[in-house]
Amino acid sequence: MEAIKQVVRIPKDHEIKIKVPPEVPENETIEVILIIKKRQDDFKEKIRELKKAAKDDLFLKDLKELSEDFRSVDLEGLEKDAV
């Protein structure tokens, strides 16, 4: 068994051609598997979620509390540097 990988973009007509090496005999049976990666959709979904979070009251409250928790730590470092 031999595996050959080809990465292609799906065209508008949703048809792709498979390039078969010349050493594969004519009428040979092959198996074709499509592996669809949804990275682009996942990225778009993450952006949508981030945009929703920017308007979410609970998220904004948590973010503010977290920022306040670290404010004293940030100032502590600055005070030591100033001395």
Backbone as JSON Lines, residues from 0, in Angstrom:
{"i":0,"aa":"M","n":[0.85,-1.18,0.0],"ca":[0.0,0.0,0.0],"c":[0.89,1.24,0.0]}
{"i":1,"aa":"E","n":[0.51,2.23,-0.75],"ca":[1.24,3.49,-0.83],"c":[0.25,4.62,-0.58]}
{"i":2,"aa":"A","n":[0.68,5.62,0.16],"ca":[-0.17,6.78,0.42],"c":[0.42,8.0,-0.27]}
{"i":3,"aa":"I","n":[-0.42,8.73,-0.94],"ca":[-0.01,9.95,-1.62],"c":[-0.92,11.07,-1.12]}
{"i":4,"aa":"K","n":[-0.31,12.13,-0.63],"ca":[-1.09,13.24,-0.09],"c":[-1.07,14.4,-1.07]}
{"i":5,"aa":"Q","n":[-2.24,14.97,-1.29],"ca":[-2.37,16.17,-2.1],"c":[-3.28,17.13,-1.34]}
{"i":6,"aa":"V","n":[-2.85,18.36,-1.19],"ca":[-3.66,19.36,-0.52],"c":[-4.18,20.32,-1.58]}
{"i":7,"aa":"V","n":[-5.48,20.48,-1.63],"ca":[-6.09,21.36,-2.62],"c":[-7.15,22.24,-1.96]}
{"i":8,"aa":"R","n":[-7.44,23.35,-2.59],"ca":[-8.55,24.2,-2.15],"c":[-9.78,23.83,-2.97]}
{"i":9,"aa":"I","n":[-10.92,23.9,-2.34],"ca":[-12.16,23.56,-3.03],"c":[-12.57,24.73,-3.92]}
{"i":10,"aa":"P","n":[-12.69,24.49,-5.22],"ca":[-13.09,25.56,-6.13],"c":[-14.6,25.83,-6.04]}
{"i":11,"aa":"K","n":[-15.01,26.88,-6.7],"ca":[-16.41,27.28,-6.67],"c":[-17.35,26.16,-7.13]}
{"i":12,"aa":"D","n":[-16.93,25.39,-8.13],"ca":[-17.78,24.3,-8.64],"c":[-17.7,23.03,-7.78]}
{"i":13,"aa":"H","n":[-16.9,23.06,-6.73],"ca":[-16.74,21.94,-5.79],"c":[-16.27,20.64,-6.47]}
{"i":14,"aa":"E","n":[-15.5,20.78,-7.51],"ca":[-14.94,19.6,-8.17],"c":[-13.42,19.7,-8.14]}
{"i":15,"aa":"I","n":[-12.78,18.59,-7.79],"ca":[-11.32,18.56,-7.77],"c":[-10.83,17.42,-8.65]}
{"i":16,"aa":"K","n":[-9.63,17.58,-9.19],"ca":[-9.0,16.53,-9.98],"c":[-7.93,15.88,-9.12]}
{"i":17,"aa":"I","n":[-7.78,14.59,-9.27],"ca":[-6.77,13.85,-8.53],"c":[-5.64,13.51,-9.49]}
{"i":18,"aa":"K","n":[-4.43,13.91,-9.12],"ca":[-3.26,13.61,-9.93],"c":[-2.71,12.25,-9.5]}
{"i":19,"aa":"V","n":[-2.77,11.3,-10.39],"ca":[-2.29,9.95,-10.09],"c":[-0.92,9.78,-10.74]}
{"i":20,"aa":"P","n":[0.08,9.32,-9.96],"ca":[1.42,9.13,-10.51],"c":[1.4,8.18,-11.71]}
{"i":21,"aa":"P","n":[2.26,8.4,-12.69],"ca":[2.27,7.58,-13.9],"c":[2.59,6.11,-13.65]}
{"i":22,"aa":"E","n":[3.25,5.78,-12.55],"ca":[3.59,4.38,-12.29],"c":[2.4,3.54,-11.81]}
{"i":23,"aa":"V","n":[1.28,4.2,-11.49],"ca":[0.08,3.45,-11.09],"c":[-0.58,2.91,-12.37]}
{"i":24,"aa":"P","n":[-0.76,1.59,-12.44],"ca":[-1.32,0.99,-13.66],"c":[-2.75,1.45,-13.95]}
{"i":25,"aa":"E","n":[-3.06,1.52,-15.21],"ca":[-4.41,1.86,-15.64],"c":[-5.39,0.81,-15.11]}
{"i":26,"aa":"N","n":[-6.57,1.24,-14.74],"ca":[-7.64,0.4,-14.18],"c":[-7.33,-0.14,-12.78]}
{"i":27,"aa":"E","n":[-6.28,0.37,-12.16],"ca":[-5.96,-0.02,-10.77],"c":[-7.05,0.57,-9.87]}
{"i":28,"aa":"T","n":[-7.46,-0.18,-8.87],"ca":[-8.44,0.31,-7.91],"c":[-7.71,1.1,-6.82]}
{"i":29,"aa":"I","n":[-8.19,2.29,-6.54],"ca":[-7.6,3.12,-5.48],"c":[-8.72,3.57,-4.54]}
{"i":30,"aa":"E","n":[-8.32,3.99,-3.36],"ca":[-9.26,4.49,-2.37],"c":[-8.96,5.97,-2.17]}
{"i":31,"aa":"V","n":[-9.99,6.78,-2.22],"ca":[-9.84,8.23,-2.05],"c":[-10.58,8.62,-0.78]}
{"i":32,"aa":"I","n":[-9.88,9.34,0.1],"ca":[-10.48,9.81,1.35],"c":[-10.32,11.33,1.4]}
{"i":33,"aa":"L","n":[-11.4,12.04,1.64],"ca":[-11.33,13.49,1.8],"c":[-11.29,13.81,3.29]}
{"i":34,"aa":"I","n":[-10.3,14.57,3.7],"ca":[-10.21,15.03,5.08],"c":[-10.39,16.53,5.04]}
{"i":35,"aa":"I","n":[-11.51,17.0,5.56],"ca":[-11.82,18.42,5.5],"c":[-11.42,19.07,6.8]}
{"i":36,"aa":"K","n":[-10.52,20.02,6.7],"ca":[-10.07,20.76,7.88],"c":[-10.88,22.04,7.97]}
{"i":37,"aa":"K","n":[-11.42,22.3,9.13],"ca":[-12.29,23.45,9.3],"c":[-11.61,24.57,10.08]}
{"i":38,"aa":"R","n":[-10.35,24.74,9.85],"ca":[-9.61,25.78,10.57],"c":[-10.22,27.15,10.35]}
{"i":39,"aa":"Q","n":[-10.55,27.48,9.13],"ca":[-11.09,28.8,8.83],"c":[-12.4,29.03,9.59]}
{"i":40,"aa":"D","n":[-13.28,28.02,9.59],"ca":[-14.54,28.15,10.31],"c":[-14.3,28.28,11.8]}
{"i":41,"aa":"D","n":[-13.36,27.5,12.34],"ca":[-13.05,27.58,13.76],"c":[-12.55,28.97,14.12]}
{"i":42,"aa":"F","n":[-11.7,29.54,13.28],"ca":[-11.16,30.87,13.53],"c":[-12.28,31.9,13.52]}
{"i":43,"aa":"K","n":[-13.17,31.81,12.54],"ca":[-14.29,32.75,12.46],"c":[-15.19,32.62,13.68]}
{"i":44,"aa":"E","n":[-15.4,31.4,14.13],"ca":[-16.23,31.18,15.32],"c":[-15.58,31.8,16.55]}
{"i":45,"aa":"K","n":[-14.27,31.67,16.69],"ca":[-13.56,32.27,17.83],"c":[-13.7,33.79,17.81]}
{"i":46,"aa":"I","n":[-13.59,34.38,16.62],"ca":[-13.74,35.83,16.5],"c":[-15.16,36.25,16.91]}
{"i":47,"aa":"R","n":[-16.16,35.49,16.47],"ca":[-17.55,35.79,16.85],"c":[-17.72,35.72,18.37]}
{"i":48,"aa":"E","n":[-17.12,34.7,18.99],"ca":[-17.22,34.55,20.44],"c":[-16.54,35.7,21.17]}
{"i":49,"aa":"L","n":[-15.38,36.13,20.66],"ca":[-14.68,37.26,21.28],"c":[-15.5,38.54,21.18]}
{"i":50,"aa":"K","n":[-16.15,38.74,20.05],"ca":[-17.0,39.93,19.88],"c":[-18.19,39.88,20.83]}
{"i":51,"aa":"K","n":[-18.76,38.68,21.03],"ca":[-19.87,38.55,21.98],"c":[-19.38,38.8,23.4]}
{"i":52,"aa":"A","n":[-18.19,38.32,23.73],"ca":[-17.64,38.49,25.08],"c":[-17.44,39.96,25.41]}
{"i":53,"aa":"A","n":[-17.07,40.75,24.42],"ca":[-16.83,42.18,24.64],"c":[-18.1,42.9,25.07]}
{"i":54,"aa":"K","n":[-19.26,42.28,24.87],"ca":[-20.54,42.89,25.25],"c":[-21.2,42.14,26.42]}
{"i":55,"aa":"D","n":[-20.56,41.1,26.91],"ca":[-21.13,40.27,27.97],"c":[-20.79,40.87,29.33]}
{"i":56,"aa":"D","n":[-21.83,41.22,30.1],"ca":[-21.63,41.88,31.4],"c":[-20.82,41.04,32.37]}
{"i":57,"aa":"L","n":[-21.1,39.75,32.45],"ca":[-20.37,38.88,33.38],"c":[-18.9,38.78,33.0]}
{"i":58,"aa":"F","n":[-18.62,38.64,31.71],"ca":[-17.24,38.58,31.24],"c":[-16.51,39.88,31.57]}
{"i":59,"aa":"L","n":[-17.16,41.01,31.3],"ca":[-16.53,42.31,31.56],"c":[-16.28,42.51,33.06]}
{"i":60,"aa":"K","n":[-17.22,42.05,33.89],"ca":[-17.05,42.15,35.34],"c":[-15.85,41.31,35.79]}
{"i":61,"aa":"D","n":[-15.76,40.08,35.3],"ca":[-14.63,39.2,35.63],"c":[-13.31,39.81,35.18]}
{"i":62,"aa":"L","n":[-13.31,40.38,34.0],"ca":[-12.11,41.0,33.45],"c":[-11.67,42.18,34.32]}
{"i":63,"aa":"K","n":[-12.64,42.98,34.76],"ca":[-12.33,44.13,35.62],"c":[-11.75,43.66,36.96]}
{"i":64,"aa":"E","n":[-12.36,42.63,37.55],"ca":[-11.87,42.1,38.82],"c":[-10.46,41.55,38.68]}
{"i":65,"aa":"L","n":[-10.22,40.85,37.62],"ca":[-8.89,40.3,37.37],"c":[-7.86,41.41,37.2]}
{"i":66,"aa":"S","n":[-8.25,42.44,36.49],"ca":[-7.36,43.58,36.28],"c":[-7.03,44.25,37.62]}
{"i":67,"aa":"E","n":[-8.05,44.4,38.47],"ca":[-7.84,45.01,39.79],"c":[-6.95,44.14,40.67]}
{"i":68,"aa":"D","n":[-7.1,42.82,40.57],"ca":[-6.25,41.91,41.35],"c":[-4.78,42.07,40.99]}
{"i":69,"aa":"F","n":[-4.49,42.3,39.74],"ca":[-3.11,42.41,39.3],"c":[-2.56,43.84,39.37]}
{"i":70,"aa":"R","n":[-3.44,44.81,39.59],"ca":[-2.99,46.2,39.66],"c":[-1.96,46.39,40.77]}
{"i":71,"aa":"S","n":[-2.2,45.82,41.94],"ca":[-1.26,45.98,43.05],"c":[0.07,45.3,42.74]}
{"i":72,"aa":"V","n":[0.03,44.18,42.08],"ca":[1.27,43.49,41.7],"c":[2.04,44.33,40.7]}
{"i":73,"aa":"D","n":[1.34,44.92,39.74],"ca":[2.0,45.78,38.75],"c":[2.62,47.0,39.42]}
{"i":74,"aa":"L","n":[1.89,47.62,40.34],"ca":[2.41,48.81,41.03],"c":[3.58,48.46,41.93]}
{"i":75,"aa":"E","n":[3.55,47.29,42.55],"ca":[4.63,46.85,43.43],"c":[5.96,46.81,42.67]}
{"i":76,"aa":"G","n":[5.95,46.31,41.48],"ca":[7.16,46.26,40.68],"c":[7.64,47.65,40.31]}
{"i":77,"aa":"L","n":[6.72,48.56,40.03],"ca":[7.09,49.92,39.67],"c":[7.68,50.67,40.85]}
{"i":78,"aa":"E","n":[7.12,50.46,42.05],"ca":[7.62,51.15,43.24],"c":[9.06,50.73,43.54]}
{"i":79,"aa":"K","n":[9.39,49.47,43.4],"ca":[10.75,48.99,43.66],"c":[11.73,49.58,42.64]}
{"i":80,"aa":"D","n":[11.29,49.68,41.39],"ca":[12.16,50.24,40.35],"c":[12.41,51.72,40.58]}
{"i":81,"aa":"A","n":[11.45,52.42,41.17],"ca":[11.57,53.86,41.37],"c":[12.55,54.2,42.5]}
{"i":82,"aa":"V","n":[12.75,53.28,43.45],"ca":[13.62,53.54,44.61],"c":[15.07,53.4,44.27]}
